[in-house]
């Protein structure tokens, strides 16, 4: 399920949830659901950022090896 989201989609949904919570528009009963969803979205964003960072490191290493 996590793979179907792009980083941008997950980040935008996360921003929406944070805005709703900060504005006080979230009912107490719904707060736990929103927090759980936000946690899942943070996990998606972190995984995508980590994967991107690893890919960049591989590319930089490859470029450095080609230089030598």
PyMOL Python script that loads the backbone (N, CA, C, O; Angstrom):
from pymol import cmd

cmd.read_pdbstr("""\
ATOM      1  N   UNK A   1       0.818  -1.202   0.000  1.00  0.00           N
ATOM      2  CA  UNK A   1       0.000   0.000   0.000  1.00  0.00           C
ATOM      3  C   UNK A   1       0.862   1.267   0.000  1.00  0.00           C
ATOM      4  O   UNK A   1       0.526   2.252  -0.657  1.00  0.00           O
ATOM      5  N   UNK A   2       1.969   1.234   0.736  1.00  0.00           N
ATOM      6  CA  UNK A   2       2.834   2.409   0.827  1.00  0.00           C
ATOM      7  C   UNK A   2       3.411   2.807  -0.525  1.00  0.00           C
ATOM      8  O   UNK A   2       3.593   3.994  -0.795  1.00  0.00           O
ATOM      9  N   UNK A   3       3.700   1.829  -1.374  1.00  0.00           N
ATOM     10  CA  UNK A   3       4.356   2.117  -2.638  1.00  0.00           C
ATOM     11  C   UNK A   3       3.469   2.868  -3.620  1.00  0.00           C
ATOM     12  O   UNK A   3       3.967   3.414  -4.604  1.00  0.00           O
ATOM     13  N   UNK A   4       2.163   2.904  -3.370  1.00  0.00           N
ATOM     14  CA  UNK A   4       1.296   3.578  -4.323  1.00  0.00           C
ATOM     15  C   UNK A   4       1.339   5.093  -4.166  1.00  0.00           C
ATOM     16  O   UNK A   4       0.852   5.815  -5.036  1.00  0.00           O
ATOM     17  N   UNK A   5       1.906   5.579  -3.085  1.00  0.00           N
ATOM     18  CA  UNK A   5       1.996   7.014  -2.840  1.00  0.00           C
ATOM     19  C   UNK A   5       3.331   7.553  -3.311  1.00  0.00           C
ATOM     20  O   UNK A   5       4.375   6.930  -3.117  1.00  0.00           O
ATOM     21  N   UNK A   6       3.283   8.721  -3.935  1.00  0.00           N
ATOM     22  CA  UNK A   6       4.528   9.424  -4.194  1.00  0.00           C
ATOM     23  C   UNK A   6       4.872  10.210  -2.940  1.00  0.00           C
ATOM     24  O   UNK A   6       4.024  10.412  -2.072  1.00  0.00           O
ATOM     25  N   UNK A   7       6.098  10.644  -2.852  1.00  0.00           N
ATOM     26  CA  UNK A   7       6.500  11.463  -1.713  1.00  0.00           C
ATOM     27  C   UNK A   7       5.612  12.697  -1.622  1.00  0.00           C
ATOM     28  O   UNK A   7       5.135  13.055  -0.546  1.00  0.00           O
ATOM     29  N   UNK A   8       5.399  13.339  -2.763  1.00  0.00           N
ATOM     30  CA  UNK A   8       4.614  14.571  -2.798  1.00  0.00           C
ATOM     31  C   UNK A   8       3.190  14.347  -2.300  1.00  0.00           C
ATOM     32  O   UNK A   8       2.664  15.155  -1.535  1.00  0.00           O
ATOM     33  N   UNK A   9       2.569  13.258  -2.728  1.00  0.00           N
ATOM     34  CA  UNK A   9       1.202  12.950  -2.289  1.00  0.00           C
ATOM     35  C   UNK A   9       1.144  12.725  -0.780  1.00  0.00           C
ATOM     36  O   UNK A   9       0.258  13.243  -0.100  1.00  0.00           O
ATOM     37  N   UNK A  10       2.082  11.958  -0.269  1.00  0.00           N
ATOM     38  CA  UNK A  10       2.118  11.671   1.168  1.00  0.00           C
ATOM     39  C   UNK A  10       2.372  12.952   1.956  1.00  0.00           C
ATOM     40  O   UNK A  10       1.746  13.188   2.989  1.00  0.00           O
ATOM     41  N   UNK A  11       3.292  13.777   1.463  1.00  0.00           N
ATOM     42  CA  UNK A  11       3.636  15.022   2.144  1.00  0.00           C
ATOM     43  C   UNK A  11       2.451  15.984   2.164  1.00  0.00           C
ATOM     44  O   UNK A  11       2.178  16.617   3.184  1.00  0.00           O
ATOM     45  N   UNK A  12       1.746  16.092   1.035  1.00  0.00           N
ATOM     46  CA  UNK A  12       0.597  16.994   0.961  1.00  0.00           C
ATOM     47  C   UNK A  12      -0.525  16.539   1.896  1.00  0.00           C
ATOM     48  O   UNK A  12      -1.151  17.364   2.563  1.00  0.00           O
ATOM     49  N   UNK A  13      -0.779  15.235   1.946  1.00  0.00           N
ATOM     50  CA  UNK A  13      -1.807  14.733   2.860  1.00  0.00           C
ATOM     51  C   UNK A  13      -1.394  14.977   4.309  1.00  0.00           C
ATOM     52  O   UNK A  13      -2.221  15.334   5.148  1.00  0.00           O
ATOM     53  N   UNK A  14      -0.124  14.784   4.588  1.00  0.00           N
ATOM     54  CA  UNK A  14       0.386  15.033   5.935  1.00  0.00           C
ATOM     55  C   UNK A  14       0.203  16.499   6.323  1.00  0.00           C
ATOM     56  O   UNK A  14      -0.213  16.798   7.443  1.00  0.00           O
ATOM     57  N   UNK A  15       0.507  17.402   5.414  1.00  0.00           N
ATOM     58  CA  UNK A  15       0.322  18.831   5.674  1.00  0.00           C
ATOM     59  C   UNK A  15      -1.149  19.147   5.966  1.00  0.00           C
ATOM     60  O   UNK A  15      -1.455  19.945   6.851  1.00  0.00           O
ATOM     61  N   UNK A  16      -2.044  18.519   5.220  1.00  0.00           N
ATOM     62  CA  UNK A  16      -3.472  18.743   5.418  1.00  0.00           C
ATOM     63  C   UNK A  16      -3.903  18.289   6.821  1.00  0.00           C
ATOM     64  O   UNK A  16      -4.651  18.982   7.510  1.00  0.00           O
ATOM     65  N   UNK A  17      -3.419  17.118   7.221  1.00  0.00           N
ATOM     66  CA  UNK A  17      -3.760  16.595   8.552  1.00  0.00           C
ATOM     67  C   UNK A  17      -3.229  17.521   9.642  1.00  0.00           C
ATOM     68  O   UNK A  17      -3.938  17.829  10.599  1.00  0.00           O
ATOM     69  N   UNK A  18      -1.995  17.959   9.499  1.00  0.00           N
ATOM     70  CA  UNK A  18      -1.400  18.858  10.497  1.00  0.00           C
ATOM     71  C   UNK A  18      -2.206  20.160  10.571  1.00  0.00           C
ATOM     72  O   UNK A  18      -2.470  20.661  11.664  1.00  0.00           O
ATOM     73  N   UNK A  19      -2.592  20.703   9.432  1.00  0.00           N
ATOM     74  CA  UNK A  19      -3.392  21.933   9.419  1.00  0.00           C
ATOM     75  C   UNK A  19      -4.722  21.738  10.123  1.00  0.00           C
ATOM     76  O   UNK A  19      -5.162  22.603  10.881  1.00  0.00           O
ATOM     77  N   UNK A  20      -5.364  20.603   9.875  1.00  0.00           N
ATOM     78  CA  UNK A  20      -6.644  20.314  10.514  1.00  0.00           C
ATOM     79  C   UNK A  20      -6.488  20.216  12.030  1.00  0.00           C
ATOM     80  O   UNK A  20      -7.307  20.744  12.783  1.00  0.00           O
ATOM     81  N   UNK A  21      -5.433  19.539  12.466  1.00  0.00           N
ATOM     82  CA  UNK A  21      -5.204  19.382  13.907  1.00  0.00           C
ATOM     83  C   UNK A  21      -4.886  20.737  14.542  1.00  0.00           C
ATOM     84  O   UNK A  21      -5.415  21.071  15.603  1.00  0.00           O
ATOM     85  N   UNK A  22      -4.023  21.512  13.891  1.00  0.00           N
ATOM     86  CA  UNK A  22      -3.638  22.820  14.435  1.00  0.00           C
ATOM     87  C   UNK A  22      -4.818  23.784  14.505  1.00  0.00           C
ATOM     88  O   UNK A  22      -4.893  24.607  15.417  1.00  0.00           O
ATOM     89  N   UNK A  23      -5.731  23.687  13.554  1.00  0.00           N
ATOM     90  CA  UNK A  23      -6.866  24.610  13.526  1.00  0.00           C
ATOM     91  C   UNK A  23      -7.955  24.212  14.519  1.00  0.00           C
ATOM     92  O   UNK A  23      -8.874  24.985  14.787  1.00  0.00           O
ATOM     93  N   UNK A  24      -7.844  23.004  15.059  1.00  0.00           N
ATOM     94  CA  UNK A  24      -8.846  22.540  16.004  1.00  0.00           C
ATOM     95  C   UNK A  24     -10.097  22.003  15.342  1.00  0.00           C
ATOM     96  O   UNK A  24     -11.119  21.825  16.005  1.00  0.00           O
ATOM     97  N   UNK A  25     -10.035  21.737  14.032  1.00  0.00           N
ATOM     98  CA  UNK A  25     -11.194  21.248  13.284  1.00  0.00           C
ATOM     99  C   UNK A  25     -11.420  19.748  13.427  1.00  0.00           C
ATOM    100  O   UNK A  25     -12.371  19.209  12.859  1.00  0.00           O
ATOM    101  N   UNK A  26     -10.567  19.075  14.170  1.00  0.00           N
ATOM    102  CA  UNK A  26     -10.663  17.622  14.289  1.00  0.00           C
ATOM    103  C   UNK A  26     -11.376  17.269  15.592  1.00  0.00           C
ATOM    104  O   UNK A  26     -10.981  17.709  16.672  1.00  0.00           O
ATOM    105  N   UNK A  27     -12.428  16.470  15.470  1.00  0.00           N
ATOM    106  CA  UNK A  27     -13.145  16.005  16.655  1.00  0.00           C
ATOM    107  C   UNK A  27     -12.234  15.083  17.456  1.00  0.00           C
ATOM    108  O   UNK A  27     -11.377  14.401  16.895  1.00  0.00           O
ATOM    109  N   UNK A  28     -12.424  15.070  18.758  1.00  0.00           N
ATOM    110  CA  UNK A  28     -11.586  14.252  19.640  1.00  0.00           C
ATOM    111  C   UNK A  28     -11.625  12.784  19.208  1.00  0.00           C
ATOM    112  O   UNK A  28     -10.598  12.104  19.222  1.00  0.00           O
ATOM    113  N   UNK A  29     -12.790  12.303  18.831  1.00  0.00           N
ATOM    114  CA  UNK A  29     -12.920  10.907  18.406  1.00  0.00           C
ATOM    115  C   UNK A  29     -12.114  10.607  17.144  1.00  0.00           C
ATOM    116  O   UNK A  29     -11.674   9.477  16.934  1.00  0.00           O
ATOM    117  N   UNK A  30     -11.926  11.616  16.315  1.00  0.00           N
ATOM    118  CA  UNK A  30     -11.214  11.432  15.051  1.00  0.00           C
ATOM    119  C   UNK A  30      -9.714  11.689  15.190  1.00  0.00           C
ATOM    120  O   UNK A  30      -8.934  11.337  14.305  1.00  0.00           O
ATOM    121  N   UNK A  31      -9.324  12.293  16.285  1.00  0.00           N
ATOM    122  CA  UNK A  31      -7.921  12.677  16.481  1.00  0.00           C
ATOM    123  C   UNK A  31      -6.973  11.485  16.412  1.00  0.00           C
ATOM    124  O   UNK A  31      -5.928  11.569  15.767  1.00  0.00           O
ATOM    125  N   UNK A  32      -7.315  10.392  17.059  1.00  0.00           N
ATOM    126  CA  UNK A  32      -6.463   9.206  17.043  1.00  0.00           C
ATOM    127  C   UNK A  32      -6.289   8.676  15.627  1.00  0.00           C
ATOM    128  O   UNK A  32      -5.190   8.279  15.241  1.00  0.00           O
ATOM    129  N   UNK A  33      -7.367   8.670  14.855  1.00  0.00           N
ATOM    130  CA  UNK A  33      -7.297   8.213  13.467  1.00  0.00           C
ATOM    131  C   UNK A  33      -6.368   9.111  12.667  1.00  0.00           C
ATOM    132  O   UNK A  33      -5.544   8.625  11.893  1.00  0.00           O
ATOM    133  N   UNK A  34      -6.497  10.416  12.851  1.00  0.00           N
ATOM    134  CA  UNK A  34      -5.646  11.374  12.124  1.00  0.00           C
ATOM    135  C   UNK A  34      -4.177  11.209  12.514  1.00  0.00           C
ATOM    136  O   UNK A  34      -3.297  11.252  11.654  1.00  0.00           O
ATOM    137  N   UNK A  35      -3.915  11.023  13.794  1.00  0.00           N
ATOM    138  CA  UNK A  35      -2.530  10.856  14.252  1.00  0.00           C
ATOM    139  C   UNK A  35      -1.934   9.560  13.706  1.00  0.00           C
ATOM    140  O   UNK A  35      -0.772   9.533  13.301  1.00  0.00           O
ATOM    141  N   UNK A  36      -2.717   8.498  13.695  1.00  0.00           N
ATOM    142  CA  UNK A  36      -2.230   7.234  13.126  1.00  0.00           C
ATOM    143  C   UNK A  36      -1.947   7.379  11.631  1.00  0.00           C
ATOM    144  O   UNK A  36      -0.954   6.854  11.128  1.00  0.00           O
ATOM    145  N   UNK A  37      -2.815   8.085  10.936  1.00  0.00           N
ATOM    146  CA  UNK A  37      -2.604   8.301   9.505  1.00  0.00           C
ATOM    147  C   UNK A  37      -1.351   9.146   9.285  1.00  0.00           C
ATOM    148  O   UNK A  37      -0.556   8.857   8.390  1.00  0.00           O
ATOM    149  N   UNK A  38      -1.174  10.179  10.090  1.00  0.00           N
ATOM    150  CA  UNK A  38       0.005  11.033   9.974  1.00  0.00           C
ATOM    151  C   UNK A  38       1.279  10.227  10.210  1.00  0.00           C
ATOM    152  O   UNK A  38       2.281  10.432   9.525  1.00  0.00           O
ATOM    153  N   UNK A  39       1.242   9.321  11.169  1.00  0.00           N
ATOM    154  CA  UNK A  39       2.397   8.463  11.442  1.00  0.00           C
ATOM    155  C   UNK A  39       2.717   7.587  10.236  1.00  0.00           C
ATOM    156  O   UNK A  39       3.882   7.428   9.873  1.00  0.00           O
ATOM    157  N   UNK A  40       1.687   7.019   9.615  1.00  0.00           N
ATOM    158  CA  UNK A  40       1.895   6.190   8.420  1.00  0.00           C
ATOM    159  C   UNK A  40       2.472   7.026   7.286  1.00  0.00           C
ATOM    160  O   UNK A  40       3.363   6.567   6.571  1.00  0.00           O
ATOM    161  N   UNK A  41       1.979   8.240   7.113  1.00  0.00           N
ATOM    162  CA  UNK A  41       2.488   9.117   6.057  1.00  0.00           C
ATOM    163  C   UNK A  41       3.936   9.516   6.314  1.00  0.00           C
ATOM    164  O   UNK A  41       4.737   9.596   5.382  1.00  0.00           O
ATOM    165  N   UNK A  42       4.270   9.764   7.567  1.00  0.00           N
ATOM    166  CA  UNK A  42       5.664  10.079   7.907  1.00  0.00           C
ATOM    167  C   UNK A  42       6.584   8.902   7.578  1.00  0.00           C
ATOM    168  O   UNK A  42       7.706   9.093   7.108  1.00  0.00           O
ATOM    169  N   UNK A  43       6.104   7.694   7.829  1.00  0.00           N
ATOM    170  CA  UNK A  43       6.883   6.495   7.511  1.00  0.00           C
ATOM    171  C   UNK A  43       7.121   6.400   6.010  1.00  0.00           C
ATOM    172  O   UNK A  43       8.223   6.075   5.569  1.00  0.00           O
ATOM    173  N   UNK A  44       6.081   6.685   5.226  1.00  0.00           N
ATOM    174  CA  UNK A  44       6.211   6.664   3.760  1.00  0.00           C
ATOM    175  C   UNK A  44       7.236   7.704   3.312  1.00  0.00           C
ATOM    176  O   UNK A  44       8.127   7.400   2.518  1.00  0.00           O
ATOM    177  N   UNK A  45       7.111   8.926   3.818  1.00  0.00           N
ATOM    178  CA  UNK A  45       8.034  10.000   3.427  1.00  0.00           C
ATOM    179  C   UNK A  45       9.475   9.650   3.795  1.00  0.00           C
ATOM    180  O   UNK A  45      10.392   9.833   2.995  1.00  0.00           O
ATOM    181  N   UNK A  46       9.661   9.149   5.006  1.00  0.00           N
ATOM    182  CA  UNK A  46      11.011   8.791   5.450  1.00  0.00           C
ATOM    183  C   UNK A  46      11.602   7.689   4.572  1.00  0.00           C
ATOM    184  O   UNK A  46      12.773   7.755   4.199  1.00  0.00           O
ATOM    185  N   UNK A  47      10.799   6.682   4.241  1.00  0.00           N
ATOM    186  CA  UNK A  47      11.288   5.585   3.402  1.00  0.00           C
ATOM    187  C   UNK A  47      11.672   6.091   2.017  1.00  0.00           C
ATOM    188  O   UNK A  47      12.689   5.678   1.461  1.00  0.00           O
ATOM    189  N   UNK A  48      10.868   6.974   1.468  1.00  0.00           N
ATOM    190  CA  UNK A  48      11.168   7.510   0.132  1.00  0.00           C
ATOM    191  C   UNK A  48      12.414   8.387   0.163  1.00  0.00           C
ATOM    192  O   UNK A  48      13.235   8.331  -0.753  1.00  0.00           O
ATOM    193  N   UNK A  49      12.560   9.193   1.207  1.00  0.00           N
ATOM    194  CA  UNK A  49      13.752  10.025   1.326  1.00  0.00           C
ATOM    195  C   UNK A  49      15.008   9.177   1.505  1.00  0.00           C
ATOM    196  O   UNK A  49      16.046   9.471   0.911  1.00  0.00           O
ATOM    197  N   UNK A  50      14.919   8.137   2.313  1.00  0.00           N
ATOM    198  CA  UNK A  50      16.050   7.244   2.522  1.00  0.00           C
ATOM    199  C   UNK A  50      16.441   6.556   1.225  1.00  0.00           C
ATOM    200  O   UNK A  50      17.624   6.460   0.900  1.00  0.00           O
ATOM    201  N   UNK A  51      15.453   6.079   0.487  1.00  0.00           N
ATOM    202  CA  UNK A  51      15.725   5.419  -0.795  1.00  0.00           C
ATOM    203  C   UNK A  51      16.371   6.388  -1.777  1.00  0.00           C
ATOM    204  O   UNK A  51      17.299   6.023  -2.498  1.00  0.00           O
ATOM    205  N   UNK A  52      15.881   7.616  -1.803  1.00  0.00           N
ATOM    206  CA  UNK A  52      16.460   8.622  -2.706  1.00  0.00           C
ATOM    207  C   UNK A  52      17.892   8.941  -2.313  1.00  0.00           C
ATOM    208  O   UNK A  52      18.767   9.064  -3.171  1.00  0.00           O
ATOM    209  N   UNK A  53      18.128   9.074  -1.025  1.00  0.00           N
ATOM    210  CA  UNK A  53      19.475   9.365  -0.540  1.00  0.00           C
ATOM    211  C   UNK A  53      20.444   8.242  -0.916  1.00  0.00           C
ATOM    212  O   UNK A  53      21.566   8.501  -1.351  1.00  0.00           O
ATOM    213  N   UNK A  54      20.004   7.001  -0.746  1.00  0.00           N
ATOM    214  CA  UNK A  54      20.849   5.863  -1.099  1.00  0.00           C
ATOM    215  C   UNK A  54      21.147   5.850  -2.594  1.00  0.00           C
ATOM    216  O   UNK A  54      22.269   5.547  -3.000  1.00  0.00           O
ATOM    217  N   UNK A  55      20.160   6.176  -3.409  1.00  0.00           N
ATOM    218  CA  UNK A  55      20.353   6.207  -4.861  1.00  0.00           C
ATOM    219  C   UNK A  55      21.350   7.298  -5.252  1.00  0.00           C
ATOM    220  O   UNK A  55      22.214   7.080  -6.101  1.00  0.00           O
ATOM    221  N   UNK A  56      21.230   8.464  -4.634  1.00  0.00           N
ATOM    222  CA  UNK A  56      22.159   9.560  -4.916  1.00  0.00           C
ATOM    223  C   UNK A  56      23.578   9.158  -4.517  1.00  0.00           C
ATOM    224  O   UNK A  56      24.527   9.428  -5.253  1.00  0.00           O
ATOM    225  N   UNK A  57      23.727   8.520  -3.368  1.00  0.00           N
ATOM    226  CA  UNK A  57      25.050   8.081  -2.926  1.00  0.00           C
ATOM    227  C   UNK A  57      25.656   7.079  -3.908  1.00  0.00           C
ATOM    228  O   UNK A  57      26.850   7.144  -4.201  1.00  0.00           O
ATOM    229  N   UNK A  58      24.837   6.152  -4.418  1.00  0.00           N
ATOM    230  CA  UNK A  58      25.323   5.186  -5.410  1.00  0.00           C
ATOM    231  C   UNK A  58      25.777   5.891  -6.683  1.00  0.00           C
ATOM    232  O   UNK A  58      26.822   5.567  -7.247  1.00  0.00           O
ATOM    233  N   UNK A  59      24.979   6.858  -7.127  1.00  0.00           N
ATOM    234  CA  UNK A  59      25.336   7.592  -8.344  1.00  0.00           C
ATOM    235  C   UNK A  59      26.614   8.394  -8.161  1.00  0.00           C
ATOM    236  O   UNK A  59      27.461   8.434  -9.054  1.00  0.00           O
ATOM    237  N   UNK A  60      26.755   9.037  -7.000  1.00  0.00           N
ATOM    238  CA  UNK A  60      27.968   9.803  -6.744  1.00  0.00           C
ATOM    239  C   UNK A  60      29.191   8.899  -6.681  1.00  0.00           C
ATOM    240  O   UNK A  60      30.258   9.254  -7.180  1.00  0.00           O
ATOM    241  N   UNK A  61      29.035   7.738  -6.070  1.00  0.00           N
ATOM    242  CA  UNK A  61      30.133   6.787  -5.987  1.00  0.00           C
ATOM    243  C   UNK A  61      30.508   6.295  -7.387  1.00  0.00           C
ATOM    244  O   UNK A  61      31.689   6.173  -7.711  1.00  0.00           O
ATOM    245  N   UNK A  62      29.504   6.014  -8.207  1.00  0.00           N
ATOM    246  CA  UNK A  62      29.754   5.566  -9.576  1.00  0.00           C
ATOM    247  C   UNK A  62      30.482   6.640 -10.377  1.00  0.00           C
ATOM    248  O   UNK A  62      31.416   6.342 -11.121  1.00  0.00           O
ATOM    249  N   UNK A  63      30.049   7.887 -10.222  1.00  0.00           N
ATOM    250  CA  UNK A  63      30.706   8.993 -10.919  1.00  0.00           C
ATOM    251  C   UNK A  63      32.149   9.142 -10.475  1.00  0.00           C
ATOM    252  O   UNK A  63      33.032   9.397 -11.295  1.00  0.00           O
ATOM    253  N   UNK A  64      32.393   8.985  -9.190  1.00  0.00           N
ATOM    254  CA  UNK A  64      33.752   9.093  -8.667  1.00  0.00           C
ATOM    255  C   UNK A  64      34.632   7.975  -9.199  1.00  0.00           C
ATOM    256  O   UNK A  64      35.797   8.200  -9.525  1.00  0.00           O
ATOM    257  N   UNK A  65      34.077   6.761  -9.289  1.00  0.00           N
ATOM    258  CA  UNK A  65      34.834   5.625  -9.829  1.00  0.00           C
ATOM    259  C   UNK A  65      35.153   5.824 -11.306  1.00  0.00           C
ATOM    260  O   UNK A  65      36.237   5.465 -11.767  1.00  0.00           O
ATOM    261  N   UNK A  66      34.224   6.387 -12.033  1.00  0.00           N
ATOM    262  CA  UNK A  66      34.445   6.635 -13.474  1.00  0.00           C
ATOM    263  C   UNK A  66      35.513   7.705 -13.702  1.00  0.00           C
ATOM    264  O   UNK A  66      36.218   7.683 -14.712  1.00  0.00           O
ATOM    265  N   UNK A  67      35.626   8.632 -12.765  1.00  0.00           N
ATOM    266  CA  UNK A  67      36.624   9.682 -12.844  1.00  0.00           C
ATOM    267  C   UNK A  67      38.039   9.112 -12.738  1.00  0.00           C
ATOM    268  O   UNK A  67      38.971   9.580 -13.393  1.00  0.00           O
ATOM    269  N   UNK A  68      38.168   8.103 -11.905  1.00  0.00           N
ATOM    270  CA  UNK A  68      39.501   7.521 -11.623  1.00  0.00           C
ATOM    271  C   UNK A  68      39.829   6.486 -12.599  1.00  0.00           C
ATOM    272  O   UNK A  68      40.902   5.886 -12.526  1.00  0.00           O
TER     273      UNK A  68
END
""", "prot")
cmd.dss("prot")
cmd.show_as("cartoon", "prot")
cmd.util.cbc("prot")
cmd.orient("prot")
